[in-house]
Amino acid sequence: MPDAKEGTAKRAPAQSKPGDKPGGRKPKPKPKTGSKRQSMLNTQKLAPFKYDMNEVLSASAMDPAKASSFLATIIAKGSRTSTREAKEFAKTFLESGDLTKEEFDRIGRLMDKYSKYR
């Protein structure tokens, strides 16, 4: 019998797969920290949204320079944060008298029409 010490048996090298890290350790799975889905403007339908919004804003009593800035902010808030934030922004214009209740309602319906949950 060959001379063998206890606990020093040689092991065969482990088969490594392509893409494995040296040392044979697999990365720990990261826990998902997903945020709650919320309604946002669909960025693929921005052109028709702008067209419809320009129709509403051109019929309103709002100054055209102010309307352009208003539309840009609505699009930015609606596509980056949520349509709820954009509606709250539009509500400030309703309270200041730049928009009527009907125009505010039409803008809200347009945001709902051109939004999706992300």
Summary of the structure (lengths in Angstrom):
residues: 118
radius of gyration: 29.3
end to end distance: 69.6
largest distance: 102.2
contacts: 249
relative contact order: 0.16
helix: 52%
strand: 5%
